[in-house]
């Protein structure tokens, strides 16, 4: 686990799956009613939606950066730019048709 991208994905996955795991454990209880289950589902949805906010992402980003620097994991970087393959046509060229019919 030397790459930041992998470390970020693992931490983020753990955060999401912890929320889902709590819901799963609650729904599997034999003593839970339908009303209580609905409340747990709504709380889980609210928790997952709050993760998607910019503020929560910024907090998580700072947390992961701090944790990665303590563990001597590489800093995040953008992938290098690659030229698209020539087979991808931009759609601007005039199509060429064969004059020979089979």
C-alpha positions as CSV (number, residue, x, y, z in Angstrom):
1,X,0.0,0.0,0.0
2,X,2.5,2.6,-1.2
3,X,0.2,4.5,-3.6
4,X,-2.1,7.3,-2.3
5,X,-4.9,6.3,-4.7
6,X,-5.1,2.8,-3.3
7,X,-4.9,4.1,0.3
8,X,-7.7,6.7,-0.4
9,X,-9.9,4.0,-2.0
10,X,-9.4,1.6,0.9
11,X,-10.2,4.3,3.5
12,X,-13.2,5.5,1.6
13,X,-14.5,2.0,1.1
14,X,-14.2,1.3,4.8
15,X,-16.1,4.4,5.6
16,X,-19.0,3.5,3.3
17,X,-19.1,-0.2,4.2
18,X,-19.1,0.6,7.9
19,X,-22.3,2.6,7.4
20,X,-23.8,-0.2,5.3
21,X,-22.7,-2.9,7.8
22,X,-24.5,-1.1,10.6
23,X,-27.7,-1.1,8.6
24,X,-27.2,-4.8,7.7
25,X,-26.7,-5.9,11.3
26,X,-29.7,-3.9,12.5
27,X,-32.0,-5.3,9.8
28,X,-31.0,-8.9,10.7
29,X,-32.2,-8.5,14.3
30,X,-35.2,-10.7,15.0
31,X,-36.6,-8.1,17.4
32,X,-36.8,-5.1,15.0
33,X,-40.1,-3.8,13.7
34,X,-40.8,-2.5,10.2
35,X,-41.1,1.0,11.5
36,X,-37.7,0.8,13.2
37,X,-36.2,-0.7,10.1
38,X,-37.5,2.1,8.0
39,X,-36.0,4.6,10.4
40,X,-32.6,2.9,10.2
41,X,-32.8,2.9,6.4
42,X,-33.5,6.6,6.3
43,X,-30.6,7.3,8.7
44,X,-28.3,5.3,6.5
45,X,-29.4,7.1,3.4
46,X,-28.9,10.4,5.2
47,X,-25.4,9.4,6.3
48,X,-24.4,8.2,2.8
49,X,-25.8,11.4,1.2
50,X,-23.8,13.6,3.7
51,X,-20.6,11.9,2.6
52,X,-21.2,13.3,-0.9
53,X,-21.1,17.0,0.3
54,X,-18.1,19.1,-0.5
55,X,-17.5,19.9,3.2
56,X,-17.4,16.2,4.2
57,X,-15.2,15.4,1.2
58,X,-12.7,18.1,2.2
59,X,-12.6,16.8,5.8
60,X,-12.1,13.3,4.6
61,X,-9.4,14.4,2.1
62,X,-7.5,16.2,4.9
63,X,-7.8,13.2,7.2
64,X,-6.5,10.8,4.5
65,X,-3.6,13.1,3.6
66,X,-2.6,13.4,7.2
67,X,-2.9,9.6,7.8
68,X,-0.9,8.9,4.6
69,X,1.9,11.2,5.5
70,X,2.3,9.4,8.9
71,X,2.5,6.1,7.1
72,X,5.0,7.4,4.4
73,X,2.6,6.8,1.5
74,X,3.2,8.7,-1.7
75,X,1.5,12.0,-2.3
76,X,-1.5,12.2,-4.6
77,X,-0.7,13.1,-8.2
78,X,-2.6,13.4,-11.5
79,X,-2.0,10.7,-14.1
80,X,0.1,11.7,-17.1
81,X,-1.7,12.9,-20.1
82,X,-1.9,10.5,-23.0
83,X,-2.7,11.2,-26.6
84,X,-5.9,9.5,-27.8
85,X,-5.4,6.7,-30.3
86,X,-5.7,7.6,-33.9
87,X,-8.6,5.2,-34.4
88,X,-10.8,7.6,-32.4
89,X,-12.3,9.9,-34.9
90,X,-13.4,13.4,-33.8
91,X,-16.2,13.4,-36.3
92,X,-14.9,16.3,-38.4
93,X,-13.5,14.2,-41.2
94,X,-15.5,13.5,-44.3
95,X,-16.4,9.8,-44.4
96,X,-14.8,7.7,-47.2
97,X,-16.8,5.0,-48.9
98,X,-15.5,2.2,-51.1
99,X,-16.4,2.5,-54.7
100,X,-16.5,-1.3,-55.1
101,X,-19.6,-3.2,-54.2
102,X,-19.5,-6.8,-53.4
